[in-house]
Amino acid sequence: MEKNVCILMGSPRKAGNTASLVAPFAEEMERRGLHCKLIWLCDKVLQPCQACRACQQDWTAFGCPIEDDMQEVFDAVCECGLLVLATPIYSWYCTPPMKAVLDRLVYGMNKYYGQEKGPALWAGKSVALITTCGYPPEKGADLWAEGVRRYCRHSKLHYMGMLAEHHKGYQTTFMDDEKKRRAVSFAQSLHRSLPAL
């Protein structure tokens, strides 16, 4: 379980910028003996959270009554030691399927919202971000990073940082050797910081 890295891919483009940035990152993690499970969220049926709180009745399971593919995501997150949220930035935040997943997880994983406050089922897991954006990261990805930092504090998760890369225009090539180097370096840094992995 602790040897798993779960990468939730929020991009709708299989050959897009975010996918090209994730590839060398995942390859480096695999080279270091970790198993990366990549889930393309746009391939899944993922409904938005209805805030019904049915999930709060069982403190040992996801417990969501919506019948879609979210249980698979929940199980993969439970089985990982490191959760990587990979998404392009749309309107200064993540893509819609990523947002739906985060909303569903914050209820299903955190049993805080019932008659009594329960545990966070994923407490102690580590979270990192891989992000691409059309503005410089300090203006394009800063709100996403801050949102996830708060999400992690609320959920008792360890925020491990963000790799954010800027695409300078539709007529330019996004991926280059320097971005690949930074993706590999990010994987190495995370690996060093996670002795349990």
C-alpha positions in Angstrom: 0.0 0.0 0.0 2.6 2.5 1.0 4.6 1.8 -2.2 1.7 3.2 -4.3 1.5 6.6 -5.9 -2.0 7.5 -7.0 -2.1 10.2 -9.8 -5.5 11.7 -10.4 -5.4 13.2 -13.9 -7.8 16.1 -14.3 -6.9 17.0 -17.9 -9.3 16.0 -20.7 -6.4 15.7 -23.2 -4.4 12.5 -23.4 -1.5 14.1 -25.2 -1.8 17.5 -23.6 0.6 19.6 -21.5 -0.3 18.1 -18.1 0.1 14.6 -19.4 3.5 15.4 -20.9 4.6 16.8 -17.6 3.3 13.8 -15.6 5.1 11.3 -17.8 8.7 11.9 -16.7 7.6 12.4 -13.1 5.8 9.0 -13.1 8.8 7.3 -14.9 11.1 8.6 -12.2 8.9 7.3 -9.4 8.7 3.9 -11.1 12.5 3.9 -11.5 12.7 4.4 -7.8 10.6 1.4 -7.1 7.2 3.0 -6.6 4.1 1.9 -8.4 2.1 4.7 -10.1 -1.6 4.3 -10.7 -2.8 6.9 -13.1 -6.6 7.5 -13.2 -7.9 9.7 -16.0 -10.9 11.4 -14.4 -12.4 12.4 -17.7 -12.8 8.7 -18.6 -14.9 8.1 -15.5 -18.5 8.8 -14.6 -18.2 11.2 -11.7 -21.2 13.1 -10.4 -21.0 16.2 -8.2 -21.4 15.8 -4.5 -25.0 16.3 -3.3 -24.1 17.1 0.3 -26.7 14.5 1.4 -24.3 13.4 4.2 -25.3 9.7 3.8 -21.6 9.0 3.8 -21.4 10.1 7.4 -23.3 7.1 8.7 -20.4 4.7 8.3 -17.0 5.7 9.7 -15.2 2.8 8.0 -16.2 3.2 4.4 -16.7 5.7 1.6 -20.4 5.3 2.0 -21.6 7.5 -0.9 -25.0 6.4 -2.3 -24.3 7.9 -5.8 -23.8 5.0 -8.2 -20.9 6.1 -10.4 -17.1 5.5 -10.7 -16.2 7.3 -7.5 -15.7 4.2 -5.4 -12.8 3.2 -7.7 -11.1 6.6 -7.0 -11.8 6.3 -3.3 -10.2 2.8 -3.2 -7.1 4.0 -5.1 -6.6 6.9 -2.8 -6.9 4.7 0.3 -4.3 2.4 -1.1 -1.7 5.0 -1.9 1.0 6.6 0.2 1.3 9.7 -2.1 -1.7 11.3 -3.8 -0.8 13.5 -6.8 -3.4 15.9 -8.2 -2.5 16.6 -11.8 -4.5 19.2 -13.6 -4.3 22.1 -16.0 -5.6 25.4 -14.5 -9.1 26.5 -15.8 -10.3 29.8 -14.5 -7.6 29.9 -11.7 -8.5 26.4 -10.3 -8.6 22.8 -11.3 -10.8 21.2 -14.0 -14.4 20.2 -13.2 -13.8 16.5 -12.8 -11.0 17.1 -10.3 -13.2 19.5 -8.4 -16.0 16.9 -8.3 -13.6 14.3 -7.0 -12.2 16.6 -4.3 -15.8 17.5 -3.1 -16.8 13.9 -2.9 -13.5 12.9 -1.1 -13.8 15.7 1.5 -17.1 14.2 2.6 -16.5 10.5 2.1 -13.0 10.6 3.6 -13.7 13.0 6.4 -16.4 11.8 8.8 -16.8 15.3 10.3 -20.3 16.1 9.2 -22.7 13.7 11.0 -24.3 13.8 14.4 -20.9 13.3 15.9 -17.5 14.2 14.5 -15.6 11.1 13.3 -12.2 10.4 11.9 -10.4 11.4 8.7 -10.0 8.1 6.9 -7.0 9.4 5.0 -5.2 11.2 7.8 -1.4 11.3 7.3 -1.4 10.7 3.6 0.8 13.0 1.5 -0.5 15.2 -1.4 1.4 16.9 -4.2 0.3 18.9 -7.2 1.4 18.9 -10.9 -0.1 21.8 -12.7 0.1 23.5 -16.0 -1.2 27.0 -16.7 -1.4 29.8 -19.3 -0.2 32.5 -16.9 3.0 32.5 -14.9 2.5 30.1 -11.9 2.5 32.9 -9.3 -0.5 34.4 -11.1 -2.1 31.3 -12.6 -1.7 28.5 -10.1 -1.4 30.3 -6.7 -5.1 30.0 -5.9 -5.1 26.3 -6.6 -2.1 25.7 -4.4 -3.6 27.7 -1.6 -6.9 25.9 -1.9 -5.2 22.5 -1.7 -3.1 23.6 1.3 -6.3 24.5 3.2 -8.0 21.3 2.0 -5.0 19.3 3.3 -5.1 21.0 6.7 -8.8 20.3 7.0 -8.3 16.7 6.0 -5.2 16.0 8.1 -3.1 15.5 5.0 0.5 16.5 4.4 0.9 19.0 1.6 4.2 18.3 -0.2 4.3 21.1 -2.8 3.6 21.9 -6.4 5.3 21.5 -9.7 3.7 24.2 -11.9 4.8 25.0 -15.5 3.7 27.8 -17.7 2.6 27.3 -21.3 3.5 30.6 -23.1 1.1 30.3 -26.0 -0.8 28.0 -28.3 1.8 28.5 -31.1 4.7 27.5 -28.8 5.9 24.0 -27.8 5.2 23.3 -24.2 7.4 20.4 -23.2 11.2 20.8 -23.3 14.2 19.3 -21.6 14.2 21.8 -18.8 10.6 21.0 -17.9 11.4 17.3 -18.0 14.3 17.9 -15.7 12.1 19.8 -13.2 9.5 17.0 -13.3 12.2 14.4 -12.6 13.7 16.6 -9.9 10.2 17.0 -8.3 9.8 13.2 -8.2 13.2 12.9 -6.6 12.5 15.5 -4.0 9.2 13.9 -3.1 10.8 10.5 -2.8 13.4 11.8 -0.5 10.8 13.5 1.7 8.6 10.4 2.0 10.7 7.8 3.8 7.7 5.5 4.2 7.6 5.1 0.4 
